[in-house]
Amino acid sequence: MNRDKLLKRLLSDKDEVWDIIIIGGGATGLGAAVDAASRGFKTLLVEQYDISKGTSSRSTKLVHGGVRYLAQGDLSLVFEALHERGLLMQNAPHLVKNQQFIIPTYEWWEGPFYNIGMKVYDLMAGKLGLGPSEKISKEETLNAIPNLDPEGLLGGVIYYDGQFDDSRLAINLAQTAYENGAVLLNYVKAVGFTKDKEGILNGVNLVDVETGNAFHVKGKTFINAAGIFVGDIKNMDEGEKSNSVVLSRGIHIVLDKSFLQGNSAIMIPHTTDGRVLFAVPWHGKVILGTTDTEVDKPEIEPRASEEEIDFLLSNSARYLSKDPQRSDILSVFAGLRPLAISEGKAIPTKDISRKHQISISPSGLITITGGKWTIYRKMGEDLIDHAILVGGLEERESVTKNLPVHGYLKNTNHNDPLYYYGADKFQIEERILTKEKHLREPIHPHLPYIKAEIVWAVRNEMAITVEDFLARRIRALLLDAKASIEMAPVAAEIMAKELKKDNAWAQNQINEYIKLARGYLSGYDE
Ligand SMILES: Cc1cc2nc3c(=O)[nH]c(=O)nc-3n(C[C@H](O)[C@H](O)[C@H](O)COP(=O)(O)OP(=O)(O)OC[C@H]3O[C@@H](n4cnc5c(N)ncnc54)[C@H](O)[C@@H]3O)c2cc1C
């Protein structure tokens, strides 16, 4: 998957008419691209930044039914998500793993109450369940999570959900779509539509953000999967500002693994603001999250506020025997949820349903809002079913339920340092490590990444900036922002060589990366 080649392919025939053009390279757009391409439609996807730079690299990394939605009575969402969780585990076993969660209980009624709730969760998952939930004693709870605060603890309830690496899945989905014939381009922005005499969309104006070159491509159907920016795309179509989503910020802090020993994750069903709090082991660190704060404007690099960071620190301190401090934070990352607007009702963002909604404008623009990473496949299938109707395309059934995702590797050993590449790990070993042995060297003593990953990301995963590599091809920015800053010069040097860029390019990349990563050290803008 090489950007230059794909761009050439796109520009080679100005009269080419694409069946489906997708705007947005997050979970939603990528799900649609995989579904469309695997049904045999001529598919183009454009992303204005990097693949998954938006909300889709900033999630809590759970492939879950959503215990919270169960409590809210949103049963159809839970049912759908549990089903999709099972399919994703089946189709991308290299990236999704079965994670044990424990709900610690402190009141007499919590044990039986959560036990019954989780049994319902198990039942709803049916054959695709990941393991039976069970009530456990105080001793068993502390054995599983040795540094849970024992004061007042009565016991716990175990249940199972999926955990994944969001931006790795995004890149593997892009590769899956590409292998099925789609053209996908990062750093290409949609800036306007063209319409025929009847006012029906027939093309889109694009800009290559790298060079500033503008071009036009023709299409039969157009999907607006722009996440928090869907309103801008609707505006390009309808010429007026439309209020399509409510934005809600969720933040996470990342801590050293010593704060959560053992392999289990903690789920706190009710924090001081009535939300769910997770503490989940991830790539050898611990992610704590999240919050739900309504914001009024979309931002590609949202920042956590001081209050949100304090909220996570104080709520987690109530459950952990070692209270995390500001100075313990390795990284702070924030994402914005593009929630579907609910019928003019003023309700808190935490209570807005995460269900996706699809709408079609008079000109034929198909817009999707809401949804979850977990259900990206079903969202993609629904979008392409709509596109077939809107564009009068040939009826073809979706095949993604049983379509392996690029990198598919059964029985992946999740303790292998390169496990998240799945089957590509063997290619990295064969094509790079056997020939260029010096690339086995670690990039930084605090993180497990090696130099070969930089080369691989440029050659095969369309990484064209230092940020693409450190933030999304590997997860250094989220795992340890300071270490990632120290990795930037090595990444820039190797990338410059691979991309045939000069020293000035490398220096500029380092400067840009440091500017960005500083925001992950403290969260809020200083
Ligand atoms: C804090 C938080 C935690 C979450 N945790 C989970 C979780 O654990 N599990 C789960 O299932 N879900 C979770 N979610 C939800 C999930 O992350 C989102 O539903 C999903 O990532 C949204 O994907 P998207 O593709 O719709 O949006 P995005 O990922 O934002 O993608 C939209 C893309 O469109 C691009 N774009 C916009 N305008 C243009 C243009 N003009 N031209 C080209 N491209 C354009 C943007 O640059 C962007 O990359 C979480 C969300 C948040 C905020």
The ligand as an SDF file (V2000), in Angstrom:
LIG
                    3D

 53 58  0  0  0  0  0  0  0  0999 V2000
  -12.9390    8.7680   24.3270 C   0  0  0  0  0  0  0  0  0  0  0  0
  -13.5620    7.7440   23.4150 C   0  0  0  0  0  0  0  0  0  0  0  0
  -13.4830    6.4070   23.7590 C   0  0  0  0  0  0  0  0  0  0  0  0
  -14.0630    5.4430   22.9110 C   0  0  0  0  0  0  0  0  0  0  0  0
  -13.9170    4.1330   23.2140 N   0  0  0  0  0  0  0  0  0  0  0  0
  -14.4590    3.1890   22.4230 C   0  0  0  0  0  0  0  0  0  0  0  0
  -14.2420    1.8160   22.7220 C   0  0  0  0  0  0  0  0  0  0  0  0
  -13.5330    1.4590   23.6510 O   0  0  0  0  0  0  0  0  0  0  0  0
  -14.8400    0.9190   21.8980 N   0  0  0  0  0  0  0  0  0  0  0  0
  -15.6240    1.2800   20.8480 C   0  0  0  0  0  0  0  0  0  0  0  0
  -16.1840    0.3990   20.1920 O   0  0  0  0  0  0  0  0  0  0  0  0
  -15.8010    2.5830   20.5120 N   0  0  0  0  0  0  0  0  0  0  0  0
  -15.2350    3.5400   21.2730 C   0  0  0  0  0  0  0  0  0  0  0  0
  -15.3700    4.8690   20.9640 N   0  0  0  0  0  0  0  0  0  0  0  0
  -16.1280    5.2340   19.7650 C   0  0  0  0  0  0  0  0  0  0  0  0
  -15.2700    5.1090   18.5000 C   0  0  0  0  0  0  0  0  0  0  0  0
  -13.9420    5.4810   18.7470 O   0  0  0  0  0  0  0  0  0  0  0  0
  -15.8770    5.9870   17.4140 C   0  0  0  0  0  0  0  0  0  0  0  0
  -17.2290    5.6310   17.2410 O   0  0  0  0  0  0  0  0  0  0  0  0
  -15.1710    5.8280   16.0680 C   0  0  0  0  0  0  0  0  0  0  0  0
  -13.7820    5.8860   16.2090 O   0  0  0  0  0  0  0  0  0  0  0  0
  -15.6460    6.9220   15.1290 C   0  0  0  0  0  0  0  0  0  0  0  0
  -15.0310    6.6950   13.8820 O   0  0  0  0  0  0  0  0  0  0  0  0
  -15.3480    7.6320   12.6310 P   0  0  0  0  0  0  0  0  0  0  0  0
  -14.7060    7.0110   11.4610 O   0  0  0  0  0  0  0  0  0  0  0  0
  -16.8070    7.8640   12.5530 O   0  0  0  0  0  0  0  0  0  0  0  0
  -14.6870    9.0230   12.9930 O   0  0  0  0  0  0  0  0  0  0  0  0
  -13.1460    9.4540   12.8770 P   0  0  0  0  0  0  0  0  0  0  0  0
  -12.2460    8.4200   13.3850 O   0  0  0  0  0  0  0  0  0  0  0  0
  -13.0180   10.8060   13.4940 O   0  0  0  0  0  0  0  0  0  0  0  0
  -12.9010    9.5510   11.3090 O   0  0  0  0  0  0  0  0  0  0  0  0
  -13.4210   10.5700   10.5000 C   0  0  0  0  0  0  0  0  0  0  0  0
  -12.3140   10.9990    9.5710 C   0  0  0  0  0  0  0  0  0  0  0  0
  -12.8370   11.8370    8.5550 O   0  0  0  0  0  0  0  0  0  0  0  0
  -11.7820   12.6840    8.1580 C   0  0  0  0  0  0  0  0  0  0  0  0
  -12.2980   13.8330    7.3960 N   0  0  0  0  0  0  0  0  0  0  0  0
  -13.0840   14.8230    7.8880 C   0  0  0  0  0  0  0  0  0  0  0  0
  -13.3150   15.7390    6.9120 N   0  0  0  0  0  0  0  0  0  0  0  0
  -12.6510   15.3170    5.8020 C   0  0  0  0  0  0  0  0  0  0  0  0
  -12.4970   15.8540    4.4910 C   0  0  0  0  0  0  0  0  0  0  0  0
  -13.0450   17.0180    4.1330 N   0  0  0  0  0  0  0  0  0  0  0  0
  -11.7600   15.1530    3.5870 N   0  0  0  0  0  0  0  0  0  0  0  0
  -11.1710   13.9770    3.9350 C   0  0  0  0  0  0  0  0  0  0  0  0
  -11.2760   13.4470    5.1830 N   0  0  0  0  0  0  0  0  0  0  0  0
  -12.0150   14.1010    6.1040 C   0  0  0  0  0  0  0  0  0  0  0  0
  -11.1730   13.0860    9.4850 C   0  0  0  0  0  0  0  0  0  0  0  0
   -9.8710   13.6110    9.3310 O   0  0  0  0  0  0  0  0  0  0  0  0
  -11.2350   11.8020   10.2780 C   0  0  0  0  0  0  0  0  0  0  0  0
  -10.0160   11.0770   10.2610 O   0  0  0  0  0  0  0  0  0  0  0  0
  -14.7730    5.8530   21.7570 C   0  0  0  0  0  0  0  0  0  0  0  0
  -14.8370    7.2130   21.4120 C   0  0  0  0  0  0  0  0  0  0  0  0
  -14.2130    8.1470   22.2370 C   0  0  0  0  0  0  0  0  0  0  0  0
  -14.2340    9.5790   21.8600 C   0  0  0  0  0  0  0  0  0  0  0  0
  1  2  1  0
  2  3  1  0
  2 52  2  0
  3  4  2  0
  4  5  1  0
  4 50  1  0
  5  6  2  0
  6  7  1  0
  6 13  1  0
  7  8  2  0
  7  9  1  0
  9 10  1  0
 10 11  2  0
 10 12  1  0
 12 13  2  0
 13 14  1  0
 14 15  1  0
 14 50  1  0
 15 16  1  0
 16 17  1  0
 16 18  1  0
 18 19  1  0
 18 20  1  0
 20 21  1  0
 20 22  1  0
 22 23  1  0
 23 24  1  0
 24 25  2  0
 24 26  1  0
 24 27  1  0
 27 28  1  0
 28 29  2  0
 28 30  1  0
 28 31  1  0
 31 32  1  0
 32 33  1  0
 33 34  1  0
 33 48  1  0
 34 35  1  0
 35 36  1  0
 35 46  1  0
 36 37  1  0
 36 45  1  0
 37 38  2  0
 38 39  1  0
 39 40  1  0
 39 45  2  0
 40 41  1  0
 40 42  2  0
 42 43  1  0
 43 44  2  0
 44 45  1  0
 46 47  1  0
 46 48  1  0
 48 49  1  0
 50 51  2  0
 51 52  1  0
 52 53  1  0
M  END
$$$$
